[in-house]
Amino acid sequence: MLRLVFLITILGVCTAQPYTSLTQDQVTAARAKIRELIVTTNSTDGTFKPFIAASVRLAFHDCVGRCDGCINFNNADNAGLQMVVQALNNLHGSDFRQIMSRADFWALAGIVAATIASENRMCRRRPPPGRPPPPNCQVATFPADFKWGRQDCNPTSSQTNASRVFPNGHGDLKHDKEYFSTMFGFTTREAVAIIGAHTLGAASRQQSGWNGRWVGRRDALDNQFYQLLSDISLNWTHPNVARPRDEARYQWNARAPGEQNNRGFMLNTDMALFRNISPNAVGESSCTFLTCGDSETASIVREYAQNNTLWFIEFAAVFQKMISNGYTAAELKDPTPVPAQSLPSSSPTQSMSRTAPPGTRMSPPDGMRSSPPTRMSPPDDMSPSPPITYTSLTHAQVAVARQDIRQLILSRNSTDDTFKPLIASSVRLVFHDCVGKCDGCINFNNSDNAGLQMVVRDLDRLYRRGNYTQVMSRADFWALAGTVAAVIASENRMCRMRRPGPPGMGEPQNDTRPMQPPGMGGPQNGTQQTPPGTNRTGPPNDCQLQTIPLEFMWGRKDCNPSSSRTNASREFPNGHGDLKHVTQYFMSEFGFTTRETVALLGAHTLGAARRGNSGWNGRWVPRRDSLDNEFYLLLSNTNLIWTHPNVAPQNREPRYQWSARQGNQTNQRGFMLNSDMSLFRNITPNDVGRSSCTYYTCGDSETASIVRQFARNNTQWFIEFAAIFQKMLSNGYADGELKYPTEFPTEESSTDAMVKTAPQTTAKDITGRACSYVHSVTTPLISVLSLVLLYFV
């Protein structure tokens, strides 16, 4: 009797477990485990990964009404989700039940699946292992943030009898609009965007009655759904594909002239986005594809068909809105960067160094990691060591390195505690490293590199102490650090602050739809200004916080494996230069076009110039650790008072810069170098950098229109900057030299290259594992236990 009461008591404690915090470490671990599950589960014919589409579909089905981690399998609309639910529940119950709800875990699985699918997207197939994408292919990861705080409808089971209504595949446009407006609060445009998820997966006659793939490939997230839907060159038919004696299932099949196999198919609810169909009660259309005419949303379909990036960004925003359904902005929270108790008090690297016995394989951290013992740092100039050949790098290893670098960057504050200096310096470091070739070496005898000593020191310590020397080159580690820094800066970007900042700084406009790249069509949005001085603890509800869409590739070689110091001479841009100098420099060093050069210089929205380093002085923009288009907003602001002083101390070389002030204010709003100002004004500085004309008399430069485009639309610049930043990180390497991380180590690589300390076992860990065990054992026996208890009573 006592054992029974104890067992039921433990079950009660476990099922009522509250979730009070979640760290980035824990989310990173969950992401890695979910990714491993998805990419290792193959279809029976081995041609695709079924859990990609299934996880995205599950997130939608779970969030109809409210995201609550429960599915009713008595509802035929949920047919086909059983396998992915079982697999995710097994993983959640064994590893993550003690740190997040099942509803949060499913939402994260949807994001991870969309991320993998976006890696498979345009150009259109991901290249074979070790091969980069074609030069013009922007392979971007899914820009959605994960927030936690969803509640399970039942902590002990994902099964529910709750009745939920799903879209009717035979419906028309009115049905689409009303359904998504009622269930999710979507606008018409958002409804068109979310239905593009049909680019993933397929319909099965055994499950829904419809049959076929929407598009040719079922595990790549891109705009092919809209391209197929709007392709009037195809032969579209409207058959009933139901089996005899089953309810009618009318669908739209597309074939190219002369082909025997379907290119794809559409439901009525899909076709209604492009054609003005009016199906009858059984779903049969009264007109054909060619005679129905355009629907009211056909123009949106064409926009998405013409511009993959436009749809990609808008879909990500709507997807994030979908997986927040049923919760207020305050109820869902961002994971904390590091546990408060593990923040370093002095050295930022001590809490991140890792030690472990040889042979320990590094995997993503399980939950909260304890700080390993402090190790003495080797000197910066180590004795020469033989070069290391790196043959493999896994996603799990990269995930752990990302997390360590993030923790380092976030742990370092400026002396006045107003910004994170390693954000800007890490981005600057990778630019300076990649001039000529990305090789993990810096010449500190070159005054252009002044100010990089601290970030090089900190990254090199982490690189050595974390045993990353056995896993990737220093050049790869620095490139990853630049990527992580850009991600953090993008998290600080528009709307504009995640956390309170200095008063009076203001927040620039939040554009909710991106302007199209040249020739891609589509509308151009206006902007809205948030009142200056707004002090927020979080972004407004309509703020789309998107991480920079970058992929990490590895394979860079260090100029010297034993030291990051070099005497190699490298030329950097002259801050006194004009537009001709700027464009010629970036064309010569990186092969950048003029537009790419304008896009990259927007990185000056990060950081500041110091008289002690370069001679120039000030911040480019008010806030120095947020990656957005404020550089272009300031540069093109003709309402400011622009002056052109020489800020160099007396008897020093001149340092002319452009200083901006607002009205009668005495404080500088921002500043620009000549090389910046030349992007907007047709300046012709003399030998010492002094311009012969003023901001107001110089007239537009030939790139002023690009500056105005980027100023009007943050998202357009954001995407173009990400592409050119990735191109910069590949400088000096031919196609095929840089490779994507793999899911698992290759046979010829050492599986014990990455090492990590075993986490300390805490009472919470033991309780979590006990709960998982008790839950797995007792859930099928709850009814039996209840009867036994009644018997004893």
N, C-alpha and C positions, 0 to 999 in steps of 0.2 A: 504494500500500500504506500509506504513512504517513498519507494523508488518511483512509483507511478506519479505521485504528487510532484516529486522532484523533476521528473521528465516533463510533466505538463507545465511546471513553473518555468523551467528553462525555455520551453517552446514559447510561453507567453512573453518572456523577456526578449527573445529573438525576434518574434513577429512584431513587437512594438518598438523596434529599434529606431531611434531618431537619427537624423543626419544633420549635424551642426556645422560641418566644415568640409571643404574639399580643396586639395592643393593641385597645383599644376603637375607636380610629380605624379600624383595618383592618376590624373587624367592622362598623362603621357603613358603610364603603364597600361591603362585600360585601352587607349588607342592602339598601342602596339599589339596587345593580345587580340583585340577585335580584328585588326588588319590581318594578323596571322591566320585567324579563323577563316576570314573571307577569301584570302588568296590561296589557301590550301584546300578549299572545297571546290571540286570540279564537277561539271556536268557529266552525265554518264558517257557521253561521246568525247569528253575532254576538250570541247571547243570553246567553253566560256565558264565564267564563275557565277553560279546561280545566286549566291548570297549577295552579290552587288545589288541587283535589281530587287531582290526580296527584302533586303534591309531598308532600302529606300521606301519600298511599298509598305513595309511594316510601320515605319515612322508615320506615314500618312494615315494608315488605318487606325493606329493607336491614338492619333491626335484628333480624330473626328469627335467632336463634342468636347473632349479634354484629353490631354496626354496623361495617361494613368497606368501604363504598363500592363494592360489587360486586353484580351481578345476573346470574342465570342465565336467559337468554332461551330456553333449551331447555325450561324449566319453563313449562307453559301457564298456571300461576297468575300469572306475571309479564306476561302479554299486556297490551298497552295502555300499558306504561311506557316503550316505546322512545323516544317523542318527547320526553318530559320528561327522560329520561336524556341524550339527545343534546344537548338545549339547555343543560342545566346543565353537562354536561361541557365543551361549547364555551366557556361563560362562565368556568368554573373554570380551564380550560387557558390561556385568553388573559389573564386578569387576576389570578387568585388562587392558581394552583398553587404559587407560590413561598412562600406564607405559611400555607396550611392544607391539610390532607389533603382528598381528595375526600369521605371519609366525614363529616368535619366540615362541609364545604360542603353536602352533602345534608341533614344534620341542621339546619343553619341555614336551608336552603330550606324545610324542613318547618315551622319556627317562623315564618318570614316568611309562608308561605302561610296558616297558621292565624291569624296576625295579620290579614291582609287579610280572611280569611273572617269573623273576629270583628268587623271593622268593618262587615261587611254584615249582621250578625246582628240580633236583636230590636231594633227595634220592628216591622217585620222588614226592610224594605228600607232601605238607606241613602238618604237624601233626595237629590234632584237637586243638582248643584253650586251652592253658595251658599246652600243651605237647611239650617238646623239640624234635628236630630231632634226629634220631638215632645217636649213638656216633661217627660214622665215616662219618657222612654226613656234608659236607661243604656247608652250605647255604649262598651264597654270593650275595650281591646286585650288580646291574648293574654298572660296573666301567666306566661311561661316564660323562664327564664334560659338563655342560650347558654353552654355550656362546651366547651372544645376539648381535643384529645388523642387522638381516635379514629385508628386506623391502617388504611390501605387494605390489602386483601388482595393487591392488585397495583398498585404505583404507576403502571404504564404503561397499564393498561386496566381498565375497569369490568366487563368480561366475565368470567364465572367458570363453571366446570362443577360447582361445589359444589352438593350436593343439600340443599334446605331444604324442610321440610313446612309448609304453610299450613293455616288452618282449612278444614274441609269444610263448605261452605254447606248441606249436607243434615243436619248434625249436630244433636244435641239439647243441652240445658243441660249435661249431664255432659261432653260433648265440649268445649263452650266453656270450662268451668272447668278441666278437665284441661289443655287446650292452653295457655291463657294462664298457668296456674300453672307448667307445665313450661318454656315458652319464655321467660317474662319474670319469673316469680316474683310474678305479680299475685294479689291476693286476689279473691274472688268479686265484691266491690263494684267493685274496680278494673277487672275484666273487663267488667262492665256499663257502666262509665263510658267505657272506650276504644272500645267498639263503637258508641257514639254518634257517632263520626266518620263513620258511614254517612249522616249528614245532608248530607255532601258527596258530589258525584259521582253516578254512575249505573252500572248494569250494562249490558253490551252483549252481545247474543246471539252476535256474531261472536267475542267474546273469551272469555267465561266460560260462555255458554249461557243464563244468566239475562238478563232484559230489563226495563229501566225505571229510573225514578228512585226512590230511597228516599223522598224528600220532594219537594214542589213545586219548591222552588228549590235548586239544587245547589251554590251557592258561598257560602252563609251558615252560619257555625258557631254553632248554637244548639240548643235542646232539642226542635226539631220532630220529630226521630226518635222521641223518647219520647212526645210528644203524639199522633203518628199511631199508634204501636204500641199505646197504651192507649185508643184511641178506640173504645168499644164501640158507638157510634152508626153506624159505617160498616158497609157490607156487605163482609165479608171472604170471598174465595174462595181455593181452593188448586189452581190449574191446573198442568199440566205444559206449560211454554212451550218445550220443546225442539223443534227442527226434526225432521222425519221422519228416521228412521234414526240420529239422534244419541242419546247417553245422556240419560236422563230428567233434567229440570230442574224440580222442583216449587218453586213460590214462592207467597207469600201476597199477593194483590192486594186493594187497598182502594178502594172507591168509595162516594161519598155517595149516598143514595137518590135516584133519578131522574137521576143523572148517567151519561154514557156513557164518560167517560174516567177512568182510574185516578187516585186521589189520591196513590198511592204504592205501594210494594211492600216485602215483607220476605222475607229468606231464612229457612230453618228456624232457623239459628243466631241470627237476630234474634228471631224469634217465640218461641223457647224462653226468652228473658228474661222474657216476660210470660205465656205460656200453657204449660201442662204437656203439651207435645206429645211423642209417641213415634213418630217416623217409622220406616218400614221400610227395607229395604236400598237401595231406589231413591229414598228421600226422601219418600214419600207418608205423610201423617199419617193416623192412624186416627180422629181426632176433628176437629171443626170449631173455629173460633175461639170460638164461643159455648159449646161443650160440653166443651172441653178442661179448663177450670178454670185457676186461677192457678198459675203456677210459683213456686218458692221465692224468686225474685228479683223478683216482680211489685211488691212494695212499694217496691223501689229504683227501678224504672221509674216508678212513680207519683210518687215524690219528685222525680225529675228532670223529669218532665212538668209538675209544679206549680211548680218553681222553677228557672228558667234559670241564675241566678247560682250556685246550689249545684252544678249539673252543670258549669258553665263552669270553676269553680275546681278541682273534683275532676278533671275531664278534663285540665286543664293540668298538674296534678301527675303524673297517670299518663302523659301524653304525654312529660313530661320524663324520667320513669323509663324509658319505652320507648326513647328515643333515647340512653340511657346503657347500654343492655343490653350485657353482655359486658365492662364496665369497672368497676373499683373507684372509690370516691369520690376516692381520691388520684390516679388516672390521668387524670381529667378536671379541667381547671383553668379558673378564671375569666380572661377577658381582663384585661390590666393597663390601668388607666385612662389612663395616659400613659407613653410610653417614659421610663425612668429618667433617661436622659441629657438629656432635654428639660425636666425639671422646673425651674421658675424658681427662682433663688436669691434674688431680691429682689422685684422687681415681678411680681405674678402675671399681669399683662396683657401683659408684653413678649413672652413666648413664644407668645402667642396672637394678636397683632395681625397683620393681613394687608395686604399691598400688592400691587398688580398693575396693569399698564397698563389703561387704559379699554378696554372691549370684551371683557375676559376673563370668561367665564361660569363661575360657581362650580358645581362638581359635588362629590359626595361624595369625600372624600380617598381616593386610591389608596395604601393601605399607610401607611407612616410618613411624616408630613410634617415637613419641616425648619422651623426657626423663622425667620420673615422678619425683615428689619431692623427695629430699634426705631424708632418714630416718636414725636415729641413729642405729648403729649396736649393737645388744645385746652382752654381754660378751661371750667369748669363752666357759667358764664353766658355763652353765646355771643350774638353779635349776632343779632337776629331774621332769620329766613330764611323764604322763601315756603313754605307747606305743600306737602308731597309727597303726590301721589295714588298710592296703592298699588292696583294692579289685579290682581295675581297673586302667588301664593306657591306654590312647588312643594315636594313632599316632600323632594327632594334638598336644597333650601335650608334647610328646617327641620332636616334631619338634621345638616347641618354646624353650624348654630347651636346645636343641642342639644349637640353634641360640644364646641364651644368653651366653652359655659357650664359643662358638666360639668368640663372641665379647669380652668376658673377656680375653681369651688367646691372641687374636690379639692386645689388647689394652696395654698389658704389654711388655715393652722393657727392654733389659739389660741396664746397666749403660752406656755402650759405644754405645748403639743403634745398635748393630750388629746382634742380634738374639732375639727370643721370649722365655724367660726362662720357661714360663708355659707349653710349648709344651713338653719338656723333663720331667719336674717335674710332670706333670699330668700322663704321662705314667709310670714314676717311682712310683708314689703314688699308682696306682692301683696294681702294683706288690707287693709293701710292704703291702698294705691292704689285699691282697688275700693270703698271706702266712698263712697257717692254714685254714683260711676261710675269704671270702670277707665280712667284717662286719662294714665298715665305721668307724674304730677306729685305732688310731696310738699311740704308746707309745714313747713319746719324751725323756724318760729317757734312751732309747736304742740309743746309739751313731750311730748305723747303719741307723737310721732315720733322722740324721742331714741333714739339707738343705731342708726338706719338710715343714717346718713351714709356709713359705710364701704361697705355693699353698694350703695348708689346710686352712689357714686363709681366703684366697680369695674365695675359693670354698664354704666354710662354710657361709661366708657372703652372697654370691649370693644365696645359698640354702635357707637361712632364709628370706632374703629380697624379693626374688622372690616368696615367699610363696610355694616353692616346698616341704616344710615340710608336706604339706597337700596332696601331690600327690604321692611322692615316698620316699623311704628310703634314708638316706645319702649314704649308701653303693651303692645303684643303681645310685645315682647322681654322685658319684665318678667314678663308672664304665662307665657311659655315658661320663664323662669328659675325661677319658682315651681314649675312642673310638673317641671322637671329636678331641683330640690332635693328635692321630694317623692319622686321616683323613687329618688334616691340614699339618702334616709332610709329608704325602704321596703326597699332592699337591705341596710340595716344592721339590719333589724328581726328579729322572731322567726326564729331560735331563741335567741340574740338577737344575737350578734356574729359578724361575718365575720372580724374580726381580733381579736387580744388586746386587752383593755381593762383599766382599773384593777382590781386585785384587790378582791374583796369586794363587787362590784357585783351579782353574781347574774344569773340569767336567768329570766324568767318562763316560764310554761307555753307549750307549743307545741300548739295545738289543730290537729288534722289534718283535722277536718271542720267546716264552718261551721254555725252556728245559722241557722235560717231567719228572714227578716223576718216580721213579724206576718201571720198568715193564710195563710202559704205551706206550712205543714205540715212534717213531717220531724223527725228526732231532734235533741236538743240534747246536745252532747258535754260530757263532763267534761274536766278539764285535768290535766296532770301538771307537777310542779315539778322543775326542774333544780337541783341543789344549788348554793347560793350560792358565789361565789368561783371558779367554774369558769373556767379561762383557756384559750380555744381559738384555734387558728389558722384554723379553718374551721368551717362549720356541721356538725352531726351528720348522719348519712346520711338520717335521716327528716325533715330540716328543709326545709319548703317555702318557699323564698325567692321571693317574687312581687313584681314591680314594680307600682306603683300603676296601676290601669287608667284612665288619662286619655287623652283625645284633645285635640290642640291645634287650636283654631280661631282665625282671624285676622280683623282688620277693626276693631280698637279704634282710637280716634283720640286723639292727644295733645292735652292742653290747650294746650301751646305746643311747636311742633316744634323750637324752638331751645334749650329749656332744660327741665330736670325740676323747676325750682323754681316754686312758686306761693304766693300769699298767700290762696288760697281756704280758708275755714273749714270744717272737718269735725269732727263729733262722734264720739268713740270710746266704747266701753263703759267704765263706771265700775267699777273693780275692787272697790269697796266695795258694789256693788249687790247686790240680792237676786234671786231667780228671776224675779219679775215684771219687774224692770228688764232682765234679760238677754234674756228671751223677747220683750219688747216692742221692744227695740233691734234684734234681728236680724230680727224680722218687719218693722219699719219700714224698715230699711236694705236688706235683701236679699230680703224676702218668704219667709223661712225659717219652716218649721213648728217646733214645740217640739222634736220629735225631731231635726230637722236641726240645730237650734241645739246640742243636746247632742252630736251627732256632730262638729260643726265645732270645738267647744271642746277636743276631744281633741288638736288640734294643739299644745296646751300640753305635750304630751310632748316637744316640741322646744324647745331654748333654755333661757333662764333670765332671771330678773328681776335688775336691778342697782340698788342704792340710788342710784347716781349718775345713773341715767336716770329711773326711775319712782318711787323711794322704797322699793319692796318689794325683797326680797332673797332669792336662793336659786334652786335648780333645782326645777322642778316634779317631775321624776323624776331618778333618779341619772344616767342617761345622756341627753345632750341632743341627740343627732343621729340617733336611731333612731325611725322612725315605726311605733308599735304601740300597743297598748291599755294600756300601763303607767299612764297617767294615770288610767284608770278603776279599775285594780287598786289603786293607791295610795289613791285617793279613797274607795273602798268597803272598805278594810282596817280593820276594827274592832279588830284586834289591836294596832295601833300606838297610841302615846301621842300624842294630838293636843292641842296648846295653841293659844292665840289671842293672841299677843303683839302689841304695837305696836312695830314695828321701825324707826320713823322716828327720826332723830337728835333730840336735845333742841332745843326751840324750832322744830321743823318741823311741818308738817301731819301728823296721825296717819296711820300706814300699818299697819292691822291685817291680819294674815295668819294662816293656819292652818299650823302647823309640825308635822311628823310625825317621831317618833323610835321606834326599835325598842328595847323593853326598857330596859336600863340604859345603852344607848349614848348618848354625848354628841353625836355628829354628827347633823345633820338628815338624815332619809331623803328628805324632799321637802317641798314646801309647796303651799298652795292660796290663791288669792284668795277673797274672799267670793263673787264671781261664779262661781267654780268650785265652792266648797263648797255653794252653793245648789242645785246640780244633784242633790246627794245628801241634804243635811240641810235641814230647814225653818228656816233661820236668818232672823232679823229684825234686821239691824244698825241701829244708830242713825245719827244724822247724821254722826258721825265714823268710822263703820264698825265699831264694837264690837258684837259679838253679845251678846244677852241670855241665851243658853243655850250650853251646851258641845256638843262633838261628840257626846257620849253622851246628852245630855238633849233635844236639839233634835227628834229624831224624823225620820222619812223625809220628804223633799220629794216632790212629785207626780211628779218625773222619776227618782226613785231606782231604779225598776224598769228603766229604760232604761240607767242607769249599770251596774247589775248584769249586764244582758244583754251590754253591750260588754265588761265585765270578764271575763265567762265565755268570750267568743268573739271572738278577735282578728280572724278573717276577716270576721265580720259587720260589725264596726265598720269594718274596712278598706275594704270595698266601699261602705258607706254614706258614709263620709268622702270617698271619691273622687268620688262623685256630687255631694255638696254642695260640695266644693272646686271642681268644674267649674262648678257653678251660680254660685258666688261670682265666678269669673273672667269670667263673662258679664254681671255686674251693670251695668245702665245701657244695655243693648243689646237691641233688639227682635229677634224671630225674623226671620232673613234677613239681619241686619246682620253676623253673624259667619259665616265661611265655612271650609270644609275646604280644606287645601292640595290642589293638583292634582298629577297626575303630571308634567306638562310645563307650561312657561309658556304663557299664552294669547297669542293673536295680537297683542292690543293692548298687551301688557306688554313691557317691555324685557328681552331675554334676557341682557344683559350687566350687569344690576343687581348681581348678586353677583360679587365678585372675589376672587381668591386667588392666592397665589404659586405659580409652577410648582415642583413638588418637585425637589430636587436629584437628579441621576442618580448613583447609587452603584454600586459594583461588584456589590453584591447584586442591585440592580435589573437590571443588564445580564445577570448570570448567570441571573436568573429568566426574562427575556425570551428569552435564548438557549436555555434549557432548554425553554421552551414551544415555540419554533420547531423545535428539534431533535426534540422529542417528536412534534409534529404531522407532521413530515416522515418520521421514521424508524419510528414504530410500525407502519405497514402493511408496512415492508420488513425487519422484524427477521429473518424466516426467510430472506429472500434474502441479507441481509448475512452470516448465519451460514454459508450455503453458500459464498459468495465467500471468506470467511475460511478455511474448510476447504480450499478450492482453493489459496489462496496458501500455506497451511501445508504 
